[in-house]
Amino acid sequence: MDFNQAVAKAQALRSNLGKVVKGHEAALDMTVITVLARGHMLLESVPGEGKTLLATALATSIEGITVGRVSGQPTLKPSDMLGAEIMGKDGKFELIKGPIFHNIVLFDELNRTDPRAQSALLEAMQEMQVTIGDSSHPLPEPFHVIATQNPLSQEGTWELDAAAKQRFLVKLHWHSPPRHIEYQIATEAKAHLKENLAMLKPVLSREELVDIQEMAQSHVELTEDIVHLMNAITVATRPTDVSYPAEALDEDDEFGREVISSSGGVSSRATSFWPPLLKAHAMFHGRDRVLPYDVFSTAYSMLNHRIETNFPVNVEHLIHLILSERGYAY
């Protein structure tokens, strides 16, 4: 498979998802880009907006991979997600695998699970393996977690700490579709039903996806100028930066980046996670070289869950301020 064929396969995957998931065009683009970058996604959305449909459509579109689902509950135990070792009739322990052993895992309302279950998931995301008893078990390749949070209901939840949120490559705000799309959904009557999903055909194989993921990292050039721009942006979120300014977000605001907590800037993990996303974004758009456009286009999805503030603030405005100040770095 050459580079142009890989790009065509990625675009075919995006087109396939759009056949059943309506009204989330930018989010679908970023979903495919995140998969190309071998990353995990955190979706913030109210229930009923098609997130389960997204995960199922993604698995259906890629031949040879499976999808698992975990429903976040306060009573969820790590073993419910990971599985357990059970003694068989022959006296030997047998591994009963949990839903984490699928290629794509949809974790509904992750913040409703207690920290123990969250930690078990984070090990899987970071290490590509899980520990059950005294044994470590590798996870299948590719492996992607799509976790959701409901922003409306906070009762009985455990907010993900900063380290946990940063394990996710991107965080997307999964909004309701616009009115004309909802009208289309209502008139078609089948837009979110199993009949539509059953019509989907695989557009690439598991092996082809793995090859495309490797090609995105090996065949897309990331120049030193782009790395300098990316680094200037991440460092600018840290109050410890000597060049850290505190200008207002705009002339009507009374505060600027001083709202970022003293330890709430972007960590070095973002610096290491961002290049694969930039390369995947460039490949998705048919280029073998990363441009400043890729940096600015992915900045909000990459940074919005990594910045901790002293009080609620429009993080999108905050990131726009940083981008406008540090864009000169290229």
C-alpha positions, 0 to 999 in steps of 0.5 A: 500500500502506498501513501495515496492508497492509505489516504484513500482508505482513511477517507473511505473510513470517514465516509462510512462513519458519516453514513450512519452518524449524522450531524457531527462532521468535525467530530467524525474527522477527529475520530478517524484522525485519532485512530490513525494516531493510535490514540484514545478519545474522551467525549463530553456529551449528554446521552442519546447523541449517537456515541454508541453508534459511532463505536459500533460503526467504527468496528463495523467499518474495519474488518477483523476488529471487535467492539466492547462496551462498559457502562460506568456505575459506582458499583463497577469493579475492575474485574467487571471490565478486565475479566478474572482468572477462574479455576477450571475443572482440571484445577488450572486457572483459566482467564475469562476475558472482560470487555477490555479485550476488544479492539474498540472499547466504549466506556459510557460515563467513565466519571461514574466509576470509582477511582479503582476502576478508572485506574484499571482502565488507565493502565490498559490505555497507557501500557496496552496490557492489563494485570489480572492476579499476578499475570499481565495480559497484552491487549489486541492491536489496534486498541482504542478507548472511546470514553464518555462523560455526561456534563449535566449530571454530576451527582455520584461521580468521581471527576477524572484527575489531571493525570487520568484525563491526559491519557486521552489523546483528545477530548471532543465536545459531542454537541447535538446536531443542527436543526436541519440534520435532526429534521433529516433524522426524523424524516428518514426514521432509520438514521439511528436504527440497526437497519442502517448499521447493517448496511455498512460494509468494511472498507479496510481490514485490521491489518490495513489499519495497522499499516496506515497507522505506521505509515502516518508516523513514518511517511509524514515529515515533521520539521523542526519549525513545526516542533518549535511552534508546538513547543512554544504553545505548550510552554505558554500554558505554564505559569512557570514560563518566564515569557508567560504573559497575563493579557486579557482574553479580549478587551471585555474580559478582566482576566487572562492566563492568570486563571490557569492554576499554578500547576495546571499548565500542559505537561510534557506528556502533551508534548510527546502525544501531539506529534503523532496527532499532527502527522495523522491530521496531515495524512488525513488531509492528503499531505506528507508534511505537517503544516502550521494549519495542523497545529492550529486545527488540533490545538483545542482538541489536544489542550482543552482537557489538559489545562486546569484553571482556578475557576470556571472559564471559557477554555476555548478563548484561553487557547485562542489567546495562546495561539494568537500570541505564540503563532509568531513562533513558526 
